[in-house]
Amino acid sequence: MKKIDSTVKKETLFIAAFTLIFSAVMELVFLLLGYWSYRVALGNLLGFTAAVLNFFLMGYTVQQAVLLDEEGAKKKIKLSQSLRTLMLIAFAAVGCIFKCFNPIAVLLPLLFPRIAIIFRPLFKQNN
């Protein structure tokens, strides 16, 4: 495994922090609506892990792909996207099949990184 670029680390930490905040809000909504249980917490943990891991793997793949020629980079990115999609499907399937997880609490955190990416320009520091 090659050294992880500081930009990949920084952006993954941003995504993790944002996802954690939204996960806490989701837990609060479950609590206020009277649907909170340990299943929600476990589902949230599973969904959070999948979402942040997916983003990290994407960033790491891009870091490696920029060192390749154009054709090699395209292949690497495409393979990564396919494998990460399968990984997310596997996480979602585990969350929906096993009764110890709340399926909604597993699936919602998978959307949080996309929301974080939309809001990222608001938190960008001018260097």
Backbone as XML, in Angstrom:
<?xml version="1.0"?>
<chain id="A" units="angstrom">
  <residue number="1" name="MET">
    <atom name="N" x="0.846" y="-1.177" z="0.000"/>
    <atom name="CA" x="0.000" y="0.000" z="0.000"/>
    <atom name="C" x="0.893" y="1.242" z="0.000"/>
  </residue>
  <residue number="2" name="LYS">
    <atom name="N" x="0.644" y="2.121" z="-0.948"/>
    <atom name="CA" x="1.421" y="3.349" z="-1.053"/>
    <atom name="C" x="0.973" y="4.340" z="0.011"/>
  </residue>
  <residue number="3" name="LYS">
    <atom name="N" x="1.831" y="5.331" z="0.251"/>
    <atom name="CA" x="1.520" y="6.359" z="1.226"/>
    <atom name="C" x="0.254" y="7.100" z="0.804"/>
  </residue>
  <residue number="4" name="ILE">
    <atom name="N" x="-0.589" y="7.364" z="1.780"/>
    <atom name="CA" x="-1.846" y="8.059" z="1.505"/>
    <atom name="C" x="-1.577" y="9.553" z="1.455"/>
  </residue>
  <residue number="5" name="ASP">
    <atom name="N" x="-1.990" y="10.175" z="0.371"/>
    <atom name="CA" x="-1.791" y="11.605" z="0.156"/>
    <atom name="C" x="-2.535" y="12.414" z="1.221"/>
  </residue>
  <residue number="6" name="SER">
    <atom name="N" x="-1.977" y="13.543" z="1.596"/>
    <atom name="CA" x="-2.584" y="14.377" z="2.639"/>
    <atom name="C" x="-3.960" y="14.898" z="2.215"/>
  </residue>
  <residue number="7" name="THR">
    <atom name="N" x="-4.154" y="15.139" z="0.926"/>
    <atom name="CA" x="-5.459" y="15.604" z="0.445"/>
    <atom name="C" x="-6.514" y="14.522" z="0.627"/>
  </residue>
  <residue number="8" name="VAL">
    <atom name="N" x="-6.151" y="13.275" z="0.350"/>
    <atom name="CA" x="-7.090" y="12.160" z="0.545"/>
    <atom name="C" x="-7.449" y="12.056" z="2.024"/>
  </residue>
  <residue number="9" name="LYS">
    <atom name="N" x="-6.459" y="12.185" z="2.891"/>
    <atom name="CA" x="-6.724" y="12.134" z="4.337"/>
    <atom name="C" x="-7.644" y="13.268" z="4.769"/>
  </residue>
  <residue number="10" name="LYS">
    <atom name="N" x="-7.320" y="14.492" z="4.330"/>
    <atom name="CA" x="-8.084" y="15.673" z="4.730"/>
    <atom name="C" x="-9.534" y="15.586" z="4.256"/>
  </residue>
  <residue number="11" name="GLU">
    <atom name="N" x="-9.726" y="15.218" z="2.998"/>
    <atom name="CA" x="-11.091" y="15.133" z="2.459"/>
    <atom name="C" x="-11.874" y="13.985" z="3.085"/>
  </residue>
  <residue number="12" name="THR">
    <atom name="N" x="-11.196" y="12.875" z="3.373"/>
    <atom name="CA" x="-11.878" y="11.757" z="4.034"/>
    <atom name="C" x="-12.296" y="12.154" z="5.445"/>
  </residue>
  <residue number="13" name="LEU">
    <atom name="N" x="-11.447" y="12.883" z="6.147"/>
    <atom name="CA" x="-11.812" y="13.367" z="7.487"/>
    <atom name="C" x="-13.001" y="14.319" z="7.426"/>
  </residue>
  <residue number="14" name="PHE">
    <atom name="N" x="-13.041" y="15.175" z="6.402"/>
    <atom name="CA" x="-14.190" y="16.064" z="6.235"/>
    <atom name="C" x="-15.467" y="15.254" z="6.029"/>
  </residue>
  <residue number="15" name="ILE">
    <atom name="N" x="-15.398" y="14.277" z="5.141"/>
    <atom name="CA" x="-16.563" y="13.428" z="4.868"/>
    <atom name="C" x="-16.971" y="12.670" z="6.128"/>
  </residue>
  <residue number="16" name="ALA">
    <atom name="N" x="-16.001" y="12.137" z="6.861"/>
    <atom name="CA" x="-16.299" y="11.395" z="8.089"/>
    <atom name="C" x="-16.963" y="12.307" z="9.119"/>
  </residue>
  <residue number="17" name="ALA">
    <atom name="N" x="-16.447" y="13.519" z="9.285"/>
    <atom name="CA" x="-17.029" y="14.456" z="10.258"/>
    <atom name="C" x="-18.454" y="14.834" z="9.864"/>
  </residue>
  <residue number="18" name="PHE">
    <atom name="N" x="-18.647" y="15.159" z="8.606"/>
    <atom name="CA" x="-19.971" y="15.543" z="8.123"/>
    <atom name="C" x="-20.947" y="14.377" z="8.268"/>
  </residue>
  <residue number="19" name="THR">
    <atom name="N" x="-20.500" y="13.191" z="7.905"/>
    <atom name="CA" x="-21.351" y="11.996" z="8.006"/>
    <atom name="C" x="-21.682" y="11.702" z="9.468"/>
  </residue>
  <residue number="20" name="LEU">
    <atom name="N" x="-20.725" y="11.913" z="10.353"/>
    <atom name="CA" x="-20.962" y="11.707" z="11.780"/>
    <atom name="C" x="-22.012" y="12.688" z="12.308"/>
  </residue>
  <residue number="21" name="ILE">
    <atom name="N" x="-21.918" y="13.942" z="11.901"/>
    <atom name="CA" x="-22.902" y="14.950" z="12.328"/>
    <atom name="C" x="-24.289" y="14.580" z="11.823"/>
  </residue>
  <residue number="22" name="PHE">
    <atom name="N" x="-24.386" y="14.237" z="10.545"/>
    <atom name="CA" x="-25.689" y="13.865" z="10.001"/>
    <atom name="C" x="-26.211" y="12.562" z="10.613"/>
  </residue>
  <residue number="23" name="SER">
    <atom name="N" x="-25.305" y="11.655" z="10.947"/>
    <atom name="CA" x="-25.714" y="10.414" z="11.608"/>
    <atom name="C" x="-26.295" y="10.708" z="12.983"/>
  </residue>
  <residue number="24" name="ALA">
    <atom name="N" x="-25.692" y="11.655" z="13.701"/>
    <atom name="CA" x="-26.212" y="12.042" z="15.015"/>
    <atom name="C" x="-27.596" y="12.672" z="14.876"/>
  </residue>
  <residue number="25" name="VAL">
    <atom name="N" x="-27.771" y="13.499" z="13.854"/>
    <atom name="CA" x="-29.082" y="14.109" z="13.603"/>
    <atom name="C" x="-30.109" y="13.021" z="13.278"/>
  </residue>
  <residue number="26" name="MET">
    <atom name="N" x="-29.699" y="12.048" z="12.470"/>
    <atom name="CA" x="-30.604" y="10.946" z="12.132"/>
    <atom name="C" x="-31.014" y="10.185" z="13.393"/>
  </residue>
  <residue number="27" name="GLU">
    <atom name="N" x="-30.045" y="9.901" z="14.269"/>
    <atom name="CA" x="-30.342" y="9.209" z="15.526"/>
    <atom name="C" x="-31.335" y="10.021" z="16.354"/>
  </residue>
  <residue number="28" name="LEU">
    <atom name="N" x="-31.129" y="11.337" z="16.392"/>
    <atom name="CA" x="-32.019" y="12.208" z="17.147"/>
    <atom name="C" x="-33.439" y="12.159" z="16.594"/>
  </residue>
  <residue number="29" name="VAL">
    <atom name="N" x="-33.561" y="12.161" z="15.276"/>
    <atom name="CA" x="-34.887" y="12.078" z="14.655"/>
    <atom name="C" x="-35.560" y="10.754" z="15.025"/>
  </residue>
  <residue number="30" name="PHE">
    <atom name="N" x="-34.825" y="9.656" z="14.950"/>
    <atom name="CA" x="-35.377" y="8.362" z="15.362"/>
    <atom name="C" x="-35.842" y="8.426" z="16.823"/>
  </residue>
  <residue number="31" name="LEU">
    <atom name="N" x="-35.033" y="9.054" z="17.669"/>
    <atom name="CA" x="-35.360" y="9.158" z="19.092"/>
    <atom name="C" x="-36.616" y="9.995" z="19.304"/>
  </residue>
  <residue number="32" name="LEU">
    <atom name="N" x="-36.688" y="11.152" z="18.644"/>
    <atom name="CA" x="-37.839" y="12.039" z="18.806"/>
    <atom name="C" x="-39.129" y="11.424" z="18.279"/>
  </residue>
  <residue number="33" name="LEU">
    <atom name="N" x="-39.006" y="10.609" z="17.242"/>
    <atom name="CA" x="-40.191" y="9.948" z="16.689"/>
    <atom name="C" x="-40.568" y="8.681" z="17.454"/>
  </residue>
  <residue number="34" name="GLY">
    <atom name="N" x="-39.730" y="8.289" z="18.399"/>
    <atom name="CA" x="-40.026" y="7.117" z="19.217"/>
    <atom name="C" x="-39.650" y="5.790" z="18.578"/>
  </residue>
  <residue number="35" name="TYR">
    <atom name="N" x="-38.800" y="5.825" z="17.556"/>
    <atom name="CA" x="-38.406" y="4.591" z="16.868"/>
    <atom name="C" x="-36.967" y="4.165" z="17.168"/>
  </residue>
  <residue number="36" name="TRP">
    <atom name="N" x="-36.289" y="4.889" z="18.068"/>
    <atom name="CA" x="-34.895" y="4.570" z="18.324"/>
    <atom name="C" x="-34.778" y="3.249" z="19.079"/>
  </residue>
  <residue number="37" name="SER">
    <atom name="N" x="-33.789" y="2.452" z="18.703"/>
    <atom name="CA" x="-33.437" y="1.221" z="19.414"/>
    <atom name="C" x="-31.968" y="0.932" z="19.116"/>
  </residue>
  <residue number="38" name="TYR">
    <atom name="N" x="-31.453" y="-0.091" z="19.726"/>
    <atom name="CA" x="-30.063" y="-0.466" z="19.451"/>
    <atom name="C" x="-29.875" y="-0.814" z="17.979"/>
  </residue>
  <residue number="39" name="ARG">
    <atom name="N" x="-30.932" y="-1.268" z="17.314"/>
    <atom name="CA" x="-30.862" y="-1.613" z="15.894"/>
    <atom name="C" x="-30.544" y="-0.376" z="15.047"/>
  </residue>
  <residue number="40" name="VAL">
    <atom name="N" x="-31.072" y="0.778" z="15.463"/>
    <atom name="CA" x="-30.786" y="2.033" z="14.756"/>
    <atom name="C" x="-29.312" y="2.381" z="14.916"/>
  </residue>
  <residue number="41" name="ALA">
    <atom name="N" x="-28.794" y="2.267" z="16.129"/>
    <atom name="CA" x="-27.380" y="2.575" z="16.375"/>
    <atom name="C" x="-26.460" y="1.639" z="15.588"/>
  </residue>
  <residue number="42" name="LEU">
    <atom name="N" x="-26.774" y="0.354" z="15.581"/>
    <atom name="CA" x="-25.950" y="-0.606" z="14.829"/>
    <atom name="C" x="-26.037" y="-0.351" z="13.324"/>
  </residue>
  <residue number="43" name="GLY">
    <atom name="N" x="-27.235" y="-0.069" z="12.846"/>
    <atom name="CA" x="-27.415" y="0.234" z="11.427"/>
    <atom name="C" x="-26.668" y="1.491" z="11.029"/>
  </residue>
  <residue number="44" name="ASN">
    <atom name="N" x="-26.726" y="2.488" z="11.897"/>
    <atom name="CA" x="-26.017" y="3.739" z="11.642"/>
    <atom name="C" x="-24.513" y="3.500" z="11.587"/>
  </residue>
  <residue number="45" name="LEU">
    <atom name="N" x="-24.014" y="2.702" z="12.503"/>
    <atom name="CA" x="-22.578" y="2.387" z="12.517"/>
    <atom name="C" x="-22.154" y="1.672" z="11.235"/>
  </residue>
  <residue number="46" name="LEU">
    <atom name="N" x="-22.972" y="0.727" z="10.788"/>
    <atom name="CA" x="-22.672" y="-0.003" z="9.555"/>
    <atom name="C" x="-22.713" y="0.931" z="8.345"/>
  </residue>
  <residue number="47" name="GLY">
    <atom name="N" x="-23.754" y="1.750" z="8.249"/>
    <atom name="CA" x="-23.884" y="2.673" z="7.121"/>
    <atom name="C" x="-22.786" y="3.726" z="7.117"/>
  </residue>
  <residue number="48" name="PHE">
    <atom name="N" x="-22.447" y="4.255" z="8.287"/>
    <atom name="CA" x="-21.364" y="5.236" z="8.411"/>
    <atom name="C" x="-20.048" y="4.641" z="7.926"/>
  </residue>
  <residue number="49" name="THR">
    <atom name="N" x="-19.757" y="3.424" z="8.385"/>
    <atom name="CA" x="-18.518" y="2.751" z="7.992"/>
    <atom name="C" x="-18.454" y="2.559" z="6.483"/>
  </residue>
  <residue number="50" name="ALA">
    <atom name="N" x="-19.543" y="2.098" z="5.897"/>
    <atom name="CA" x="-19.575" y="1.866" z="4.456"/>
    <atom name="C" x="-19.391" y="3.165" z="3.682"/>
  </residue>
  <residue number="51" name="ALA">
    <atom name="N" x="-20.060" y="4.221" z="4.118"/>
    <atom name="CA" x="-19.991" y="5.500" z="3.408"/>
    <atom name="C" x="-18.584" y="6.097" z="3.435"/>
  </residue>
  <residue number="52" name="VAL">
    <atom name="N" x="-17.963" y="6.106" z="4.608"/>
    <atom name="CA" x="-16.634" y="6.701" z="4.729"/>
    <atom name="C" x="-15.588" y="5.825" z="4.032"/>
  </residue>
  <residue number="53" name="LEU">
    <atom name="N" x="-15.712" y="4.512" z="4.174"/>
    <atom name="CA" x="-14.786" y="3.604" z="3.505"/>
    <atom name="C" x="-14.882" y="3.759" z="1.989"/>
  </residue>
  <residue number="54" name="ASN">
    <atom name="N" x="-16.080" y="3.879" z="1.473"/>
    <atom name="CA" x="-16.273" y="4.068" z="0.035"/>
    <atom name="C" x="-15.581" y="5.344" z="-0.439"/>
  </residue>
  <residue number="55" name="PHE">
    <atom name="N" x="-15.764" y="6.430" z="0.297"/>
    <atom name="CA" x="-15.134" y="7.687" z="-0.103"/>
    <atom name="C" x="-13.613" y="7.587" z="-0.039"/>
  </residue>
  <residue number="56" name="PHE">
    <atom name="N" x="-13.099" y="6.990" z="1.026"/>
    <atom name="CA" x="-11.649" y="6.841" z="1.156"/>
    <atom name="C" x="-11.076" y="6.017" z="0.001"/>
  </residue>
  <residue number="57" name="LEU">
    <atom name="N" x="-11.715" y="4.897" z="-0.318"/>
    <atom name="CA" x="-11.225" y="4.044" z="-1.395"/>
    <atom name="C" x="-11.263" y="4.768" z="-2.737"/>
  </residue>
  <residue number="58" name="MET">
    <atom name="N" x="-12.288" y="5.593" z="-2.938"/>
    <atom name="CA" x="-12.356" y="6.379" z="-4.168"/>
    <atom name="C" x="-11.180" y="7.349" z="-4.236"/>
  </residue>
  <residue number="59" name="GLY">
    <atom name="N" x="-10.936" y="8.070" z="-3.161"/>
    <atom name="CA" x="-9.834" y="9.025" z="-3.130"/>
    <atom name="C" x="-8.487" y="8.356" z="-3.324"/>
  </residue>
  <residue number="60" name="TYR">
    <atom name="N" x="-8.297" y="7.223" z="-2.672"/>
    <atom name="CA" x="-7.037" y="6.496" z="-2.789"/>
    <atom name="C" x="-6.827" y="5.990" z="-4.217"/>
  </residue>
  <residue number="61" name="THR">
    <atom name="N" x="-7.890" y="5.540" z="-4.851"/>
    <atom name="CA" x="-7.800" y="5.069" z="-6.231"/>
    <atom name="C" x="-7.438" y="6.211" z="-7.168"/>
  </residue>
  <residue number="62" name="VAL">
    <atom name="N" x="-8.053" y="7.355" z="-6.975"/>
    <atom name="CA" x="-7.732" y="8.515" z="-7.808"/>
    <atom name="C" x="-6.276" y="8.916" z="-7.602"/>
  </residue>
  <residue number="63" name="GLN">
    <atom name="N" x="-5.815" y="8.875" z="-6.346"/>
    <atom name="CA" x="-4.413" y="9.184" z="-6.050"/>
    <atom name="C" x="-3.475" y="8.288" z="-6.848"/>
  </residue>
  <residue number="64" name="GLN">
    <atom name="N" x="-3.811" y="7.005" z="-6.938"/>
    <atom name="CA" x="-2.981" y="6.073" z="-7.697"/>
    <atom name="C" x="-3.146" y="6.254" z="-9.202"/>
  </residue>
  <residue number="65" name="ALA">
    <atom name="N" x="-4.365" y="6.591" z="-9.629"/>
    <atom name="CA" x="-4.652" y="6.687" z="-11.065"/>
    <atom name="C" x="-3.946" y="7.865" z="-11.729"/>
  </residue>
  <residue number="66" name="VAL">
    <atom name="N" x="-3.715" y="8.931" z="-10.995"/>
    <atom name="CA" x="-3.071" y="10.094" z="-11.613"/>
    <atom name="C" x="-1.626" y="9.800" z="-12.008"/>
  </residue>
  <residue number="67" name="LEU">
    <atom name="N" x="-1.058" y="8.742" z="-11.482"/>
    <atom name="CA" x="0.311" y="8.369" z="-11.830"/>
    <atom name="C" x="0.379" y="7.500" z="-13.084"/>
  </residue>
  <residue number="68" name="LEU">
    <atom name="N" x="-0.771" y="7.051" z="-13.580"/>
    <atom name="CA" x="-0.832" y="6.160" z="-14.732"/>
    <atom name="C" x="-1.092" y="6.939" z="-16.013"/>
  </residue>
  <residue number="69" name="ASP">
    <atom name="N" x="-0.918" y="6.247" z="-17.139"/>
    <atom name="CA" x="-1.303" y="6.851" z="-18.416"/>
    <atom name="C" x="-2.824" y="6.921" z="-18.475"/>
  </residue>
  <residue number="70" name="GLU">
    <atom name="N" x="-3.347" y="7.650" z="-19.455"/>
    <atom name="CA" x="-4.782" y="7.906" z="-19.520"/>
    <atom name="C" x="-5.609" y="6.621" z="-19.582"/>
  </residue>
  <residue number="71" name="GLU">
    <atom name="N" x="-5.205" y="5.679" z="-20.408"/>
    <atom name="CA" x="-5.957" y="4.425" z="-20.550"/>
    <atom name="C" x="-5.911" y="3.611" z="-19.254"/>
  </residue>
  <residue number="72" name="GLY">
    <atom name="N" x="-4.745" y="3.519" z="-18.648"/>
    <atom name="CA" x="-4.607" y="2.791" z="-17.387"/>
    <atom name="C" x="-5.419" y="3.430" z="-16.274"/>
  </residue>
  <residue number="73" name="ALA">
    <atom name="N" x="-5.437" y="4.757" z="-16.255"/>
    <atom name="CA" x="-6.203" y="5.477" z="-15.238"/>
    <atom name="C" x="-7.698" y="5.216" z="-15.408"/>
  </residue>
  <residue number="74" name="LYS">
    <atom name="N" x="-8.172" y="5.246" z="-16.647"/>
    <atom name="CA" x="-9.597" y="4.977" z="-16.910"/>
    <atom name="C" x="-9.984" y="3.581" z="-16.423"/>
  </residue>
  <residue number="75" name="LYS">
    <atom name="N" x="-9.148" y="2.603" z="-16.733"/>
    <atom name="CA" x="-9.433" y="1.221" z="-16.326"/>
    <atom name="C" x="-9.439" y="1.087" z="-14.806"/>
  </residue>
  <residue number="76" name="LYS">
    <atom name="N" x="-8.466" y="1.708" z="-14.152"/>
    <atom name="CA" x="-8.356" y="1.620" z="-12.699"/>
    <atom name="C" x="-9.579" y="2.257" z="-12.023"/>
  </residue>
  <residue number="77" name="ILE">
    <atom name="N" x="-9.976" y="3.428" z="-12.511"/>
    <atom name="CA" x="-11.137" y="4.127" z="-11.947"/>
    <atom name="C" x="-12.416" y="3.320" z="-12.171"/>
  </residue>
  <residue number="78" name="LYS">
    <atom name="N" x="-12.560" y="2.783" z="-13.369"/>
    <atom name="CA" x="-13.765" y="2.011" z="-13.683"/>
    <atom name="C" x="-13.844" y="0.744" z="-12.826"/>
  </residue>
  <residue number="79" name="LEU">
    <atom name="N" x="-12.732" y="0.045" z="-12.664"/>
    <atom name="CA" x="-12.708" y="-1.150" z="-11.820"/>
    <atom name="C" x="-13.016" y="-0.784" z="-10.371"/>
  </residue>
  <residue number="80" name="SER">
    <atom name="N" x="-12.418" y="0.300" z="-9.889"/>
    <atom name="CA" x="-12.662" y="0.745" z="-8.526"/>
    <atom name="C" x="-14.137" y="1.064" z="-8.312"/>
  </residue>
  <residue number="81" name="GLN">
    <atom name="N" x="-14.730" y="1.757" z="-9.266"/>
    <atom name="CA" x="-16.144" y="2.112" z="-9.141"/>
    <atom name="C" x="-17.014" y="0.865" z="-9.083"/>
  </residue>
  <residue number="82" name="SER">
    <atom name="N" x="-16.713" y="-0.109" z="-9.916"/>
    <atom name="CA" x="-17.487" y="-1.354" z="-9.913"/>
    <atom name="C" x="-17.335" y="-2.101" z="-8.593"/>
  </residue>
  <residue number="83" name="LEU">
    <atom name="N" x="-16.113" y="-2.212" z="-8.112"/>
    <atom name="CA" x="-15.878" y="-2.932" z="-6.854"/>
    <atom name="C" x="-16.475" y="-2.194" z="-5.660"/>
  </residue>
  <residue number="84" name="ARG">
    <atom name="N" x="-16.380" y="-0.868" z="-5.657"/>
    <atom name="CA" x="-16.964" y="-0.101" z="-4.555"/>
    <atom name="C" x="-18.486" y="-0.180" z="-4.574"/>
  </residue>
  <residue number="85" name="THR">
    <atom name="N" x="-19.077" y="-0.217" z="-5.759"/>
    <atom name="CA" x="-20.527" y="-0.390" z="-5.852"/>
    <atom name="C" x="-20.941" y="-1.752" z="-5.290"/>
  </residue>
  <residue number="86" name="LEU">
    <atom name="N" x="-20.195" y="-2.792" z="-5.639"/>
    <atom name="CA" x="-20.471" y="-4.114" z="-5.071"/>
    <atom name="C" x="-20.322" y="-4.116" z="-3.555"/>
  </residue>
  <residue number="87" name="MET">
    <atom name="N" x="-19.307" y="-3.407" z="-3.063"/>
    <atom name="CA" x="-19.105" y="-3.313" z="-1.623"/>
    <atom name="C" x="-20.307" y="-2.642" z="-0.951"/>
  </residue>
  <residue number="88" name="LEU">
    <atom name="N" x="-20.801" y="-1.549" z="-1.534"/>
    <atom name="CA" x="-21.945" y="-0.853" z="-0.960"/>
    <atom name="C" x="-23.199" y="-1.730" z="-0.996"/>
  </residue>
  <residue number="89" name="ILE">
    <atom name="N" x="-23.363" y="-2.478" z="-2.075"/>
    <atom name="CA" x="-24.504" y="-3.405" z="-2.163"/>
    <atom name="C" x="-24.393" y="-4.466" z="-1.082"/>
  </residue>
  <residue number="90" name="ALA">
    <atom name="N" x="-23.181" y="-4.972" z="-0.844"/>
    <atom name="CA" x="-22.971" y="-5.982" z="0.201"/>
    <atom name="C" x="-23.291" y="-5.411" z="1.583"/>
  </residue>
  <residue number="91" name="PHE">
    <atom name="N" x="-22.806" y="-4.198" z="1.872"/>
    <atom name="CA" x="-23.118" y="-3.559" z="3.155"/>
    <atom name="C" x="-24.628" y="-3.373" z="3.303"/>
  </residue>
  <residue number="92" name="ALA">
    <atom name="N" x="-25.272" y="-2.884" z="2.251"/>
    <atom name="CA" x="-26.717" y="-2.666" z="2.295"/>
    <atom name="C" x="-27.466" y="-3.984" z="2.484"/>
  </residue>
  <residue number="93" name="ALA">
    <atom name="N" x="-27.013" y="-5.031" z="1.808"/>
    <atom name="CA" x="-27.661" y="-6.338" z="1.943"/>
    <atom name="C" x="-27.530" y="-6.864" z="3.370"/>
  </residue>
  <residue number="94" name="VAL">
    <atom name="N" x="-26.350" y="-6.744" z="3.932"/>
    <atom name="CA" x="-26.150" y="-7.179" z="5.318"/>
    <atom name="C" x="-27.083" y="-6.401" z="6.234"/>
  </residue>
  <residue number="95" name="GLY">
    <atom name="N" x="-27.171" y="-5.093" z="6.025"/>
    <atom name="CA" x="-28.024" y="-4.251" z="6.851"/>
    <atom name="C" x="-29.501" y="-4.541" z="6.711"/>
  </residue>
  <residue number="96" name="CYS">
    <atom name="N" x="-29.904" y="-5.026" z="5.547"/>
    <atom name="CA" x="-31.317" y="-5.309" z="5.325"/>
    <atom name="C" x="-31.685" y="-6.752" z="5.676"/>
  </residue>
  <residue number="97" name="ILE">
    <atom name="N" x="-30.738" y="-7.664" z="5.599"/>
    <atom name="CA" x="-31.029" y="-9.072" z="5.859"/>
    <atom name="C" x="-30.993" y="-9.392" z="7.349"/>
  </residue>
  <residue number="98" name="PHE">
    <atom name="N" x="-29.940" y="-8.948" z="8.027"/>
    <atom name="CA" x="-29.792" y="-9.281" z="9.439"/>
    <atom name="C" x="-30.667" y="-8.367" z="10.287"/>
  </residue>
  <residue number="99" name="LYS">
    <atom name="N" x="-31.440" y="-8.958" z="11.166"/>
    <atom name="CA" x="-32.433" y="-8.222" z="11.956"/>
    <atom name="C" x="-31.826" y="-7.355" z="13.052"/>
  </residue>
  <residue number="100" name="CYS">
    <atom name="N" x="-30.511" y="-7.470" z="13.289"/>
    <atom name="CA" x="-29.888" y="-6.632" z="14.320"/>
    <atom name="C" x="-29.644" y="-5.211" z="13.814"/>
  </residue>
  <residue number="101" name="PHE">
    <atom name="N" x="-29.867" y="-4.969" z="12.517"/>
    <atom name="CA" x="-29.672" y="-3.643" z="11.932"/>
    <atom name="C" x="-31.014" y="-3.072" z="11.480"/>
  </residue>
  <residue number="102" name="ASN">
    <atom name="N" x="-31.198" y="-1.772" z="11.675"/>
    <atom name="CA" x="-32.347" y="-1.081" z="11.114"/>
    <atom name="C" x="-31.983" y="-0.710" z="9.675"/>
  </residue>
  <residue number="103" name="PRO">
    <atom name="N" x="-32.718" y="-1.221" z="8.686"/>
    <atom name="CA" x="-32.348" y="-0.980" z="7.281"/>
    <atom name="C" x="-32.291" y="0.505" z="6.898"/>
  </residue>
  <residue number="104" name="ILE">
    <atom name="N" x="-33.203" y="1.301" z="7.415"/>
    <atom name="CA" x="-33.203" y="2.731" z="7.090"/>
    <atom name="C" x="-31.946" y="3.392" z="7.649"/>
  </residue>
  <residue number="105" name="ALA">
    <atom name="N" x="-31.558" y="2.989" z="8.867"/>
    <atom name="CA" x="-30.366" y="3.553" z="9.498"/>
    <atom name="C" x="-29.085" y="3.093" z="8.795"/>
  </residue>
  <residue number="106" name="VAL">
    <atom name="N" x="-29.155" y="1.999" z="8.062"/>
    <atom name="CA" x="-28.002" y="1.552" z="7.270"/>
    <atom name="C" x="-27.932" y="2.342" z="5.967"/>
  </residue>
  <residue number="107" name="LEU">
    <atom name="N" x="-29.058" y="2.517" z="5.314"/>
    <atom name="CA" x="-29.077" y="3.109" z="3.975"/>
    <atom name="C" x="-28.916" y="4.630" z="3.964"/>
  </residue>
  <residue number="108" name="LEU">
    <atom name="N" x="-29.504" y="5.331" z="4.918"/>
    <atom name="CA" x="-29.420" y="6.796" z="4.908"/>
    <atom name="C" x="-27.992" y="7.332" z="4.984"/>
  </residue>
  <residue number="109" name="PRO">
    <atom name="N" x="-27.127" y="6.804" z="5.848"/>
    <atom name="CA" x="-25.756" y="7.339" z="5.886"/>
    <atom name="C" x="-24.989" y="7.192" z="4.574"/>
  </residue>
  <residue number="110" name="LEU">
    <atom name="N" x="-25.432" y="6.297" z="3.705"/>
    <atom name="CA" x="-24.764" y="6.159" z="2.408"/>
    <atom name="C" x="-24.966" y="7.406" z="1.545"/>
  </residue>
  <residue number="111" name="LEU">
    <atom name="N" x="-25.992" y="8.188" z="1.854"/>
    <atom name="CA" x="-26.264" y="9.423" z="1.109"/>
    <atom name="C" x="-25.533" y="10.634" z="1.684"/>
  </residue>
  <residue number="112" name="PHE">
    <atom name="N" x="-25.104" y="10.555" z="2.928"/>
    <atom name="CA" x="-24.515" y="11.710" z="3.596"/>
    <atom name="C" x="-23.245" y="12.248" z="2.925"/>
  </residue>
  <residue number="113" name="PRO">
    <atom name="N" x="-22.349" y="11.408" z="2.409"/>
    <atom name="CA" x="-21.182" y="11.977" z="1.726"/>
    <atom name="C" x="-21.549" y="12.835" z="0.506"/>
  </residue>
  <residue number="114" name="ARG">
    <atom name="N" x="-22.595" y="12.459" z="-0.196"/>
    <atom name="CA" x="-23.019" y="13.267" z="-1.352"/>
    <atom name="C" x="-23.467" y="14.652" z="-0.900"/>
  </residue>
  <residue number="115" name="ILE">
    <atom name="N" x="-24.174" y="14.689" z="0.228"/>
    <atom name="CA" x="-24.606" y="15.978" z="0.772"/>
    <atom name="C" x="-23.379" y="16.784" z="1.212"/>
  </residue>
  <residue number="116" name="ALA">
    <atom name="N" x="-22.428" y="16.114" z="1.837"/>
    <atom name="CA" x="-21.196" y="16.784" z="2.278"/>
    <atom name="C" x="-20.451" y="17.388" z="1.095"/>
  </residue>
  <residue number="117" name="ILE">
    <atom name="N" x="-20.415" y="16.676" z="-0.005"/>
    <atom name="CA" x="-19.724" y="17.166" z="-1.202"/>
    <atom name="C" x="-20.406" y="18.431" z="-1.733"/>
  </residue>
  <residue number="118" name="ILE">
    <atom name="N" x="-21.724" y="18.485" z="-1.645"/>
    <atom name="CA" x="-22.455" y="19.680" z="-2.087"/>
    <atom name="C" x="-22.072" y="20.883" z="-1.233"/>
  </residue>
  <residue number="119" name="PHE">
    <atom name="N" x="-21.937" y="20.659" z="0.081"/>
    <atom name="CA" x="-21.624" y="21.753" z="0.995"/>
    <atom name="C" x="-20.126" y="22.027" z="1.133"/>
  </residue>
  <residue number="120" name="ARG">
    <atom name="N" x="-19.277" y="21.215" z="0.543"/>
    <atom name="CA" x="-17.818" y="21.345" z="0.708"/>
    <atom name="C" x="-17.304" y="22.728" z="0.342"/>
  </residue>
  <residue number="121" name="PRO">
    <atom name="N" x="-17.775" y="23.376" z="-0.734"/>
    <atom name="CA" x="-17.235" y="24.704" z="-1.071"/>
    <atom name="C" x="-17.435" y="25.744" z="0.047"/>
  </residue>
  <residue number="122" name="LEU">
    <atom name="N" x="-18.431" y="25.565" z="0.876"/>
    <atom name="CA" x="-18.662" y="26.514" z="1.969"/>
    <atom name="C" x="-17.570" y="26.426" z="3.042"/>
  </residue>
  <residue number="123" name="PHE">
    <atom name="N" x="-16.911" y="25.274" z="3.127"/>
    <atom name="CA" x="-15.896" y="25.056" z="4.151"/>
    <atom name="C" x="-14.481" y="25.067" z="3.597"/>
  </residue>
  <residue number="124" name="LYS">
    <atom name="N" x="-14.349" y="25.356" z="2.321"/>
    <atom name="CA" x="-13.034" y="25.368" z="1.681"/>
    <atom name="C" x="-12.212" y="26.529" z="2.213"/>
  </residue>
  <residue number="125" name="GLN">
    <atom name="N" x="-10.989" y="26.250" z="2.600"/>
    <atom name="CA" x="-10.095" y="27.297" z="3.074"/>
    <atom name="C" x="-9.257" y="27.794" z="1.909"/>
  </residue>
  <residue number="126" name="ASN">
    <atom name="N" x="-9.082" y="29.093" z="1.833"/>
    <atom name="CA" x="-8.234" y="29.669" z="0.795"/>
    <atom name="C" x="-6.791" y="29.555" z="1.225"/>
  </residue>
  <residue number="127" name="ASN">
    <atom name="N" x="-6.009" y="28.755" z="0.506"/>
    <atom name="CA" x="-4.587" y="28.550" z="0.845"/>
    <atom name="C" x="-3.709" y="29.387" z="-0.046"/>
  </residue>
</chain>
